[in-house]
Amino acid sequence: MTFDYIIVGAGSAGCVLANRLTENPAITVLLLEAGPKNTKLETIIPGGYMKLHRSSVDWNCYWTTPQPFLQNRKLYHPRGKVLGGCSATNAMAYVRGHAGVMMTCSPTLLNQSTTNSFKTHIMVKTGPCT
Ligand SMILES: Cc1cc2nc3c(=O)[nH]c(=O)nc-3n(C[C@H](O)[C@H](O)[C@H](O)COP(=O)(O)OP(=O)(O)OC[C@H]3O[C@@H](n4cnc5c(N)ncnc54)[C@H](O)[C@@H]3O)c2cc1C
């Protein structure tokens, strides 16, 4: 079997990419995911994500470096290993971005190096840039 595109990782980005590419029925996509199908109840309960850390839908292998401001403790860093990736194991928090913050973070992003369609997208999502 052959495919036009092979996407490794069916997390947030991989799923969006596969979805967008397959909007064209002529394009074939193979989406590979290391983790299982998403069947855990906690993946659809906001705030249920803490029960998913170090579970069968977590990579169970990532730690930070020693953190000097935390008495050099290393912190466990969960990463989703499941269809949906971290978007299946996250907190489901949603914060609407503010155009002013975007401008502060990256004025060049919006002023110089972006296409008009991206600027429009940012404005639709966040309100007009001032
Ligand atoms: C604990 C936690 C809480 C969070 N809470 C929020 C929140 O409340 N709100 C919010 O907006 N964001 C939140 N985030 C952030 C958000 O979920 C992530 O930024 C986003 O999901 C990352 O998307 P991604 O596509 O880059 O990676 P992922 O979604 O992690 O996708 C990567 C995928 O690739 C797969 N993969 C990796 N290697 C391979 C391989 N070799 N072969 C096959 N598959 C592979 C993984 O299993 C995974 O499914 C949270 C993140 C975490 C970890």
PDBQT file of the ligand as one rigid body, heavy atoms in Angstrom, charges set to zero:
ROOT
HETATM    1  C1  LIG A 201      -0.704  17.403  31.530  1.00  0.00    +0.000 C 
HETATM    2  C2  LIG A 201      -1.017  18.388  30.426  1.00  0.00    +0.000 A 
HETATM    3  C3  LIG A 201      -2.076  19.251  30.568  1.00  0.00    +0.000 A 
HETATM    4  C4  LIG A 201      -2.379  20.155  29.566  1.00  0.00    +0.000 A 
HETATM    5  N1  LIG A 201      -3.480  20.967  29.701  1.00  0.00    +0.000 NA
HETATM    6  C5  LIG A 201      -3.860  21.754  28.680  1.00  0.00    +0.000 A 
HETATM    7  C6  LIG A 201      -5.068  22.486  28.728  1.00  0.00    +0.000 A 
HETATM    8  O1  LIG A 201      -5.820  22.423  29.693  1.00  0.00    +0.000 OA
HETATM    9  N2  LIG A 201      -5.381  23.286  27.686  1.00  0.00    +0.000 N 
HETATM   10  C7  LIG A 201      -4.593  23.362  26.568  1.00  0.00    +0.000 A 
HETATM   11  O2  LIG A 201      -4.953  24.094  25.633  1.00  0.00    +0.000 OA
HETATM   12  N3  LIG A 201      -3.454  22.662  26.483  1.00  0.00    +0.000 NA
HETATM   13  C8  LIG A 201      -3.084  21.851  27.490  1.00  0.00    +0.000 A 
HETATM   14  N4  LIG A 201      -1.939  21.099  27.383  1.00  0.00    +0.000 N 
HETATM   15  C9  LIG A 201      -1.117  21.261  26.197  1.00  0.00    +0.000 C 
HETATM   16  C10 LIG A 201      -1.661  20.538  24.969  1.00  0.00    +0.000 C 
HETATM   17  O3  LIG A 201      -2.409  19.382  25.321  1.00  0.00    +0.000 OA
HETATM   18  C11 LIG A 201      -0.464  20.150  24.103  1.00  0.00    +0.000 C 
HETATM   19  O4  LIG A 201       0.319  21.317  23.858  1.00  0.00    +0.000 OA
HETATM   20  C12 LIG A 201      -0.864  19.602  22.747  1.00  0.00    +0.000 C 
HETATM   21  O5  LIG A 201      -1.806  18.558  22.891  1.00  0.00    +0.000 OA
HETATM   22  C13 LIG A 201       0.393  19.108  22.033  1.00  0.00    +0.000 C 
HETATM   23  O6  LIG A 201       0.032  18.671  20.743  1.00  0.00    +0.000 OA
HETATM   24  P1  LIG A 201       1.084  17.962  19.835  1.00  0.00    +0.000 P 
HETATM   25  O7  LIG A 201       0.374  17.541  18.574  1.00  0.00    +0.000 OA
HETATM   26  O8  LIG A 201       2.299  18.822  19.709  1.00  0.00    +0.000 OA
HETATM   27  O9  LIG A 201       1.570  16.687  20.642  1.00  0.00    +0.000 OA
HETATM   28  P2  LIG A 201       0.710  15.475  21.230  1.00  0.00    +0.000 P 
HETATM   29  O10 LIG A 201      -0.742  15.816  21.333  1.00  0.00    +0.000 OA
HETATM   30  O11 LIG A 201       1.429  15.033  22.448  1.00  0.00    +0.000 OA
HETATM   31  O12 LIG A 201       0.833  14.373  20.090  1.00  0.00    +0.000 OA
HETATM   32  C14 LIG A 201       1.967  13.602  19.870  1.00  0.00    +0.000 C 
HETATM   33  C15 LIG A 201       1.477  12.181  19.536  1.00  0.00    +0.000 C 
HETATM   34  O13 LIG A 201       2.523  11.503  18.878  1.00  0.00    +0.000 OA
HETATM   35  C16 LIG A 201       2.547  10.176  19.361  1.00  0.00    +0.000 C 
HETATM   36  N5  LIG A 201       3.893   9.669  19.110  1.00  0.00    +0.000 N 
HETATM   37  C17 LIG A 201       5.069  10.139  19.602  1.00  0.00    +0.000 A 
HETATM   38  N6  LIG A 201       6.084   9.421  19.113  1.00  0.00    +0.000 NA
HETATM   39  C18 LIG A 201       5.538   8.502  18.273  1.00  0.00    +0.000 A 
HETATM   40  C19 LIG A 201       6.089   7.480  17.457  1.00  0.00    +0.000 A 
HETATM   41  N7  LIG A 201       7.416   7.271  17.390  1.00  0.00    +0.000 N 
HETATM   42  N8  LIG A 201       5.250   6.711  16.737  1.00  0.00    +0.000 NA
HETATM   43  C20 LIG A 201       3.895   6.917  16.781  1.00  0.00    +0.000 A 
HETATM   44  N9  LIG A 201       3.319   7.868  17.537  1.00  0.00    +0.000 NA
HETATM   45  C21 LIG A 201       4.146   8.650  18.265  1.00  0.00    +0.000 A 
HETATM   46  C22 LIG A 201       2.214  10.320  20.832  1.00  0.00    +0.000 C 
HETATM   47  O14 LIG A 201       1.783   9.110  21.411  1.00  0.00    +0.000 OA
HETATM   48  C23 LIG A 201       1.106  11.370  20.778  1.00  0.00    +0.000 C 
HETATM   49  O15 LIG A 201      -0.171  10.799  20.615  1.00  0.00    +0.000 OA
HETATM   50  C24 LIG A 201      -1.592  20.203  28.383  1.00  0.00    +0.000 A 
HETATM   51  C25 LIG A 201      -0.510  19.330  28.241  1.00  0.00    +0.000 A 
HETATM   52  C26 LIG A 201      -0.227  18.418  29.235  1.00  0.00    +0.000 A 
HETATM   53  C27 LIG A 201       0.927  17.455  29.056  1.00  0.00    +0.000 C 
ENDROOT
TORSDOF 0
